[in-house]
């Protein structure tokens, strides 16, 4: 009996030491500003129907999701500029893969890229992350590589070089196409569509454990769009854009957790963990 008790105690100790904490498929969420415009924009030019004379400036972000499941997910890839272009258009600019290293993540560690939509400033850096699986809405991809370039179609914000890079990712077997609204792309990450900012842009609901964070990307450019319920001018359907903003706010417990795609105030609302990087609570 004494020997049996010793064995059971040793077994219990070994289980306590070596047992892994259960994976909850939850993520730490970081907003990384890699660029900021060197000129201001009138709010009436970024929010249809605004009457204020105030202005704002565009910040450019990628979002990093560190999962307890081993996933290292980058939401959008930013755009590429040479030094001449950066100095001409940007108050500050750092290539997105280099900006990611501010939180000690190398591009080769990124397991997944989720592209919210294929405008150049959200997909232009896709070639920087060659090891990652790429996730994109099917209808957005099909329009991006096909319909957008037909006579009379809308190609504003799209770049032909990005088309070729995205098709190459498909040919390389790295592209996964997402089929529609309220789809779990990865455990703990659910995609929603309906905004029509791009042909089928998606925003993402992220499980952080304690609460959910909604990465709006360009389904809301600024907090001003969200607060006033005003569409951006660049969309296929302004009514759909407004409805999607309402939907996004209904998906979270706190409207502050809907994160717009271009607002400099994101950096002021959450704790800074590195230069130009905040962790979304």
Secondary structure, DSSP 8 states (H G I E B T S, - for coil): -HHHHHHHHHHHHHHHHH--------EEEEEEEEEEEEEEEEHHHHSTT-----EEEEEEEEEEEEETTS-EEEE-------HHHHHHHEEEE--HHHHHGGGT--GGG--EEE-S--SHHHHTTGGG-TTSEEEEEHHHHHHHHTGGGSTT---TT--HHHHHHHHHHHHTT-EEEE-SSSEEEETTEEEEE---SSTT-EEEEEE-SSSEEEEEETTSSSHHHHHHT---SSSS-HHHHHHHHHHHHHTSSSGGGEEESSBTTHHHHSEEEETTEEEE-
